[in-house]
Amino acid sequence: MTPHAPDIAGSPGHTVSMEDNQGPEDRVEMSLISLEEGNALRDLVLRSPNKTWHDLHKGTSWHFHVGAFITKDLVATASFALDSPMTLVASSGARSVWRLRAMATHPNYQGKGIGRRVVDFGLQEVTRRGGGVVWCEGRVSAISFYEHCGFHSLGRVFHNPTTGPHVALVKPLV
């Protein structure tokens, strides 16, 4: 069952419709959403026992969450926050570094380009907010997805005790 998003009429931000008349996955609306709107989908897809995304960036103002909708169904989500590890700031020269976290696409919609649309929409919003670099820690199984989105690996694989092997990835925004 696809988690339904609550009415987003009062949500901050803007909406972009992407339609191609090819199928339901091509009629995707992108929007800024609340953290809570994406939690059910993250629970379904990410399956981490500690569910750290439920408190993701609470209490900070420099964050936003993106949702992809087909009709009223939320089918993909991601979160972005101002998060500048000193090594990235020093090496990038960017005025602000953002982090992509808790990327999730419903299993019925994976491999259809919707996750990439979520990332692209989020990267456009980061750029609008003055961001110069975005980084993330991606699961090893998702490295090719992030590479298709323009990210490149920063180093060795490391083991997250609750979610398995990951790698740090980065994408400069020009």
C-alpha positions in Angstrom: 0.0 0.0 0.0 1.4 3.4 -1.0 1.5 5.9 2.0 -0.9 8.8 1.3 0.3 12.3 1.9 -1.9 14.6 3.9 -3.3 17.7 2.2 -0.2 19.8 1.4 -2.0 23.1 0.5 -0.5 24.8 3.5 3.0 23.4 3.0 5.8 25.9 2.3 7.5 26.1 -1.1 6.6 25.5 -4.6 5.2 22.7 -6.8 6.4 21.6 -10.2 4.4 19.2 -12.4 6.2 16.9 -14.7 3.9 15.2 -17.2 4.7 13.1 -20.3 1.5 11.2 -21.1 3.5 7.9 -21.0 2.1 6.4 -17.8 1.2 7.2 -14.2 4.9 7.4 -13.2 5.4 10.2 -15.7 2.7 12.4 -14.1 4.7 13.3 -11.1 4.3 16.5 -9.0 7.2 17.6 -7.0 6.7 19.7 -3.8 8.4 20.8 -0.6 6.7 18.8 2.2 7.0 18.5 6.0 9.2 15.9 7.6 6.2 14.1 9.0 4.6 13.7 5.6 7.6 11.5 4.5 8.0 9.3 7.6 5.6 6.5 6.6 7.4 6.1 3.2 10.8 6.2 4.9 9.7 3.5 7.4 8.5 1.3 4.5 11.6 1.7 2.4 14.6 2.3 4.7 13.6 -0.2 7.4 16.2 1.0 9.9 15.3 -0.2 13.4 16.3 3.1 15.0 14.2 5.3 12.6 16.5 8.3 13.0 14.7 10.3 10.3 11.7 10.8 12.6 13.7 13.6 14.3 15.7 14.6 11.2 16.7 18.2 11.5 14.1 19.1 14.1 14.9 22.4 15.7 16.9 23.7 12.8 15.7 26.2 10.2 18.2 25.3 7.4 16.5 22.2 6.1 13.7 21.1 3.8 12.0 17.9 2.6 11.0 17.0 -0.9 8.1 14.8 -2.0 7.1 13.3 -5.4 3.4 12.6 -5.8 1.4 10.7 -8.3 -2.2 11.8 -7.8 -2.3 12.1 -4.0 0.2 9.3 -3.3 3.6 10.1 -2.0 5.9 7.9 -4.0 9.4 9.3 -3.2 11.0 11.6 -0.6 14.3 13.1 0.4 15.6 15.5 3.0 18.3 18.2 2.6 20.0 20.2 5.4 22.8 22.7 5.8 25.5 20.4 7.1 29.1 21.3 6.5 31.8 18.8 7.7 35.0 20.7 8.0 36.8 18.5 5.5 34.2 19.3 2.8 34.2 23.0 3.5 38.0 23.2 3.3 38.3 21.2 0.1 35.3 22.6 -1.8 35.6 26.3 -1.2 31.8 26.4 -1.3 30.1 29.0 0.8 27.6 26.4 2.0 27.5 22.6 2.0 24.2 20.7 2.3 23.5 17.1 3.1 21.0 14.8 1.4 19.5 12.2 3.8 16.7 9.7 4.1 16.1 9.3 0.4 13.3 6.8 -0.2 11.3 5.7 -3.2 8.3 3.3 -2.9 9.3 -0.1 -4.2 6.6 0.0 -6.9 8.2 3.1 -8.4 11.9 2.4 -8.1 13.8 2.3 -11.4 11.4 4.7 -13.1 13.4 7.9 -12.7 11.2 9.3 -9.9 14.0 9.2 -7.3 16.3 11.1 -9.6 13.6 13.7 -10.1 13.4 14.1 -6.3 17.1 14.6 -6.1 17.2 17.0 -9.0 14.3 19.1 -7.5 16.2 19.1 -4.1 19.4 20.2 -5.8 17.6 23.0 -7.5 16.2 24.2 -4.1 19.7 23.9 -2.5 21.1 26.1 -5.4 18.2 28.6 -4.9 19.2 28.8 -1.2 22.8 29.5 -2.1 24.3 26.0 -1.7 27.5 25.1 -3.5 28.0 21.4 -2.6 25.7 18.5 -1.6 27.0 15.4 0.1 25.4 12.2 1.4 26.2 8.8 2.8 24.7 6.3 0.3 24.1 2.6 0.8 26.6 0.6 -1.4 23.6 -0.9 -3.2 22.6 2.6 -4.3 25.9 3.9 -5.5 25.0 3.7 -9.2 21.8 5.7 -8.4 23.8 8.5 -6.9 26.4 8.4 -9.7 23.5 8.8 -12.2 22.5 11.9 -10.2 26.0 13.3 -10.6 27.5 12.4 -7.3 31.0 10.9 -7.0 32.5 8.8 -4.2 34.8 10.3 -1.6 36.5 7.2 -0.4 36.2 3.8 1.1 33.2 1.9 2.1 32.3 2.1 5.8 29.9 0.0 7.8 26.8 1.6 9.5 25.9 -0.7 12.3 22.1 -0.4 11.7 21.9 -0.1 7.9 25.0 -1.8 6.5 27.8 -0.7 4.1 27.8 2.9 2.9 30.0 5.3 1.1 30.3 9.1 1.3 29.4 10.8 -2.0 29.5 14.5 -3.1 28.2 16.7 -5.9 29.4 20.2 -6.5 26.7 22.5 -7.8 27.7 24.9 -10.5 
